[in-house]
Structure formats: structure tokens, C-alpha cells
Amino acid sequence: MPIQATSTRRYPVPVIQFYGEGSGSVLFRRYLIWGLVMSICNMLFTSTFRTSLVVLYYRDAEVGGILFGPQEPGNSLLRHHTTKGAIPILSQSLAPGRAAHNPSKSSNDSTAPTAPTAPLTANRITVVISPFGSPISANDIYMTIISALSEAAVPLSTDPIEEPFTSRFGTFPCYLVTRPVMPPRRTPPIYEWRHLIQALPQAMEFMVGRGVFRESSMEIKVDGLTVGLATFFAQENLRGLRGK
């Protein structure tokens, strides 16, 4: 069970450490994303922001773990994993409210493919973000990104996004709408779910870094070529667009 750690240059604390069987596999990416999503939701809804170990289970079998905390001597995932107080998370309870995009590839399918795919960092993803409209609260943006990440983890990461996709968290008044560039690209790179997964954290870092939380458009590029477009809409404005 190799342990990996990640943080950002802008926000070096906390460091997120994680481990799991087959950490490069399609299924583990899903477990990791869903575990992060549920952990963040738990922190937000309970206002509990402290060093935490989250153990991930699927069908009563441990599949991995995540440690949120500062990078300091002795604060290792292995040490916490051998102590009491871990927060158990059942991965199957993290399935998005919407059905899987492709039921044959659902996370609850024990026959879901586990063959290695191209790593998420195989291509260089850049995002051009342009704020343009009504203000949206930071919390609404966060929860919309969390919702979109959880849903984007359902299909294979290298599956193409071929149709418009809309995500919203519960009744939060913010929507994310994304689609491939038109006309859709027929040769690589094409817009894939892994590109959206990589683009959304960049959007969050942009908004947090500049303190700008409002309707925004995103142009998602892979190796300099535009493959997809995405927009954060306030609820009232999306309704207006749908009514036209």
C-alpha cells in the first residue's frame, strides 16, 4: 500500500496523504475522489476542521485511507492508521444522487474495469477563467465543485464527455454546465472526464486566490488545444437561459 502525499504551492497546509490497493487503478481514483468529497462535506457540515484520518471501505473491505493534516514529524498516515479514532467511510454510500453516466461502469459494479489508464498528469491541462456575471457565494461554488467531482468520478477517467453535463449540489443555488468545444474534436486530445476533474481545482484556486466568486466561464485546454467549455451559473440566471 504505497503512501502518497499532495498539497499546493499556494496552500501548503494541510497536506493530504492517501494510500490504497492499486493506487493507479480506475477504481481507486473513484474511491479517493469520493472519499475526499465526503470528508470535505463532513468537515463543512459539522464545522470540524482538524487533523483527521478517513478510512475508505467498499462492501465492508478496506480499500484505502486519507489523512488530512499538517506536514510535521510524526504526523504520518501509517501512525494514525494504527491508532483508534479513524472515521470510517463506506464508498458505496458516496454514489452521486444521479445514476451513473454509464451503468455498466458504475462504482457499485463488481466487474467494473480496473485496467490501468493514462495517468491524470499525462497531458498538460490549462484553464482560462473569465468572471462575467452575478455574484455567487464561495460556499455555493465549493459545493458545486464537490458535486461535479463526485459525478465526474463515475465514468472511466478517459471516457469522452460527448454531451452537455450539468451538476448541482442539492438545493444550492449554483450550477456547473460543461460541454465539449463545438464542433467536437475528432482527433486527440478530446474532452475527457479526467480533464474536468483536473480543471475544477484550478477554478477553485483561481477564485480563492483572487477573492472573486461569481458566474464565470472556463475554457479547458489540453496541451494548448481547447477541448471543453464550462460555466458556473447562478440559479436564477440558468433558469432564464433555459426559458429562452
C-alpha positions in Angstrom: 0.0 0.0 0.0 2.2 2.9 -1.2 1.5 6.2 0.6 1.4 9.3 -1.5 1.0 12.9 -0.3 -0.2 16.1 -2.0 -0.6 19.8 -1.3 -0.4 23.0 -3.4 2.2 25.7 -3.5 -0.3 28.4 -2.7 -1.8 26.4 0.2 0.9 24.0 1.6 -1.2 23.2 4.6 -2.9 20.9 5.0 -1.1 18.0 3.3 -3.3 15.2 2.1 -1.8 11.8 2.4 -3.5 8.7 0.9 -3.0 5.1 0.3 -4.8 2.2 -1.3 -4.7 -1.0 -3.1 -4.0 -0.4 -6.8 -3.5 3.3 -6.3 -3.1 3.8 -10.1 -6.3 2.0 -11.0 -9.6 3.4 -12.2 -11.5 2.2 -9.1 -9.0 3.6 -6.6 -9.3 7.1 -8.2 -13.1 6.8 -7.7 -12.7 5.8 -4.1 -10.2 8.6 -3.5 -12.4 11.3 -5.1 -15.5 10.1 -3.3 -13.6 9.9 0.0 -12.3 13.4 -0.4 -15.8 14.6 -1.3 -17.5 13.0 1.7 -14.7 14.1 4.0 -15.0 17.7 2.9 -18.7 17.7 3.2 -18.4 16.2 6.7 -16.0 19.0 7.7 -18.2 21.7 6.3 -21.4 20.5 7.7 -20.0 19.8 11.2 -17.6 22.7 11.2 -14.8 20.3 12.2 -11.5 21.3 10.7 -8.7 19.3 12.3 -6.2 16.5 11.6 -8.4 13.6 10.6 -7.9 10.1 9.2 -10.6 8.8 6.9 -10.6 5.1 6.2 -12.4 4.1 3.0 -14.4 0.9 2.8 -16.2 -0.8 -0.2 -18.5 -3.7 0.5 -17.0 -4.0 4.0 -13.5 -4.3 2.7 -10.9 -1.6 3.4 -9.8 0.0 0.1 -7.7 3.0 1.2 -7.4 5.9 3.6 -6.9 9.6 3.6 -5.1 11.7 6.2 -5.7 15.5 6.4 -3.2 17.4 8.5 0.0 19.5 8.6 3.2 18.0 7.4 5.2 17.6 10.6 7.4 14.9 12.2 5.3 12.0 13.4 2.2 13.1 11.6 2.1 10.2 9.2 -0.8 8.2 7.8 0.7 5.0 9.0 0.9 6.2 12.6 -2.7 7.3 12.6 -3.8 4.2 10.9 -2.6 2.1 13.8 -4.5 4.2 16.3 -8.1 4.5 17.2 -10.3 7.3 16.2 -10.4 6.8 12.4 -13.5 7.9 10.6 -14.9 5.0 8.6 -16.4 5.9 5.2 -18.4 3.4 3.1 -17.6 4.1 -0.5 -20.9 2.8 -1.8 -22.7 5.5 0.1 -20.9 8.1 -1.9 -22.5 7.3 -5.2 -23.9 10.5 -6.7 -27.5 11.3 -6.4 -27.8 10.9 -10.1 -27.4 7.5 -11.6 -24.1 6.6 -13.1 -23.4 8.1 -16.5 -22.9 4.6 -17.8 -24.5 1.9 -15.6 -22.1 -0.7 -16.9 -19.2 1.3 -15.4 -20.8 2.2 -12.1 -18.7 2.1 -8.9 -21.1 -0.4 -7.5 -20.4 -2.9 -10.2 -18.0 -5.5 -9.0 -17.0 -6.2 -12.6 -16.0 -2.6 -13.3 -12.8 -2.4 -15.2 -9.6 -1.9 -13.3 -7.1 -1.8 -16.2 -4.6 1.0 -15.9 -5.4 4.1 -17.8 -3.3 7.1 -18.8 -2.3 9.0 -15.7 -4.1 12.2 -14.9 -0.9 14.1 -15.5 -0.2 12.7 -18.9 -1.4 15.9 -20.6 -0.9 19.5 -19.6 -4.3 21.0 -18.5 -4.7 24.7 -18.5 -7.9 26.6 -17.7 -8.7 30.2 -18.9 -11.3 31.6 -16.4 -13.4 34.7 -17.1 -15.7 36.0 -14.4 -18.7 37.7 -16.1 -21.9 37.8 -14.1 -23.8 37.7 -10.9 -22.0 37.1 -7.5 -22.2 33.5 -6.2 -21.3 32.7 -2.6 -18.0 30.9 -2.0 -19.8 28.1 -0.3 -22.1 27.6 -3.3 -19.1 27.4 -5.6 -17.4 24.9 -3.3 -20.4 22.6 -3.1 -21.0 22.8 -6.8 -17.4 21.8 -7.5 -17.7 19.0 -4.9 -20.8 17.7 -6.6 -19.2 17.8 -10.1 -16.1 16.0 -8.9 -18.2 13.2 -7.3 -20.2 12.7 -10.5 -17.2 13.0 -12.8 -15.6 10.1 -10.9 -18.3 7.7 -12.0 -17.3 7.0 -15.7 -13.8 6.0 -16.7 -11.5 8.9 -16.4 -10.6 8.6 -20.1 -14.2 8.4 -21.3 -15.0 11.3 -23.5 -17.6 14.0 -22.5 -19.8 13.9 -25.5 -22.9 15.8 -24.3 -23.6 18.8 -22.1 -23.3 17.9 -18.4 -24.9 19.8 -15.6 -24.1 19.5 -11.9 -25.6 21.0 -8.7 -25.2 20.0 -5.1 -28.7 19.5 -3.5 -30.6 22.8 -3.4 -27.5 25.1 -3.5 -28.3 27.9 -6.0 -25.3 27.3 -8.3 -24.9 25.1 -11.4 -21.9 24.0 -13.4 -22.6 23.3 -17.0 -19.9 21.9 -19.3 -19.7 20.5 -22.8 -17.1 19.7 -25.5 -16.0 22.5 -27.7 -18.1 22.9 -30.9 -17.6 21.3 -33.3 -16.3 18.5 -31.2 -12.7 17.4 -31.8 -12.4 14.1 -33.6 -8.7 13.5 -33.0 -6.8 13.6 -29.7 -6.9 15.4 -27.5 -10.7 15.2 -26.9 -12.6 16.3 -23.8 -12.5 13.6 -21.2 -13.7 13.3 -17.6 -10.2 13.4 -16.3 -9.8 16.9 -17.9 -12.8 18.2 -16.0 -11.5 16.6 -12.8 -8.2 18.5 -13.2 -9.8 21.8 -14.3 -12.2 22.2 -11.3 -9.5 22.5 -8.7 -7.8 25.2 -10.9 -11.0 27.1 -11.0 -11.3 26.9 -7.2 -7.7 28.1 -6.7 -8.3 31.0 -9.1 -11.4 32.2 -7.2 -10.0 31.7 -3.8 -6.7 33.4 -4.7 -8.4 36.4 -6.1 -11.4 36.5 -3.8 -13.7 36.5 -6.9 -16.8 34.3 -6.5 -19.2 35.0 -9.3 -20.6 33.5 -12.5 -17.6 32.5 -14.6 -16.8 30.8 -17.9 -13.9 28.4 -18.3 -12.0 27.3 -21.4 -10.4 24.0 -20.8 -7.2 23.3 -22.8 -5.2 20.1 -23.2 -1.6 20.7 -24.5 -2.7 24.2 -25.6 -5.8 23.0 -27.6 -9.3 23.9 -26.4 -11.3 20.7 -25.8 -14.1 21.8 -23.5 -16.1 24.8 -22.1 -17.7 25.1 -18.7 -19.7 27.8 -16.9 -20.7 28.5 -13.3 -24.3 29.9 -13.3 -26.3 31.4 -10.5 -29.6 29.6 -10.3 -31.8 32.5 -11.3 -29.8 33.1 -14.5 -29.7 29.5 -15.6 -33.5 29.4 -15.3 -33.6 32.5 -17.5 -31.3 30.9 -20.1 -33.4 27.7 -20.1 -36.6 29.8 -20.6 -35.3 31.4 -23.8 
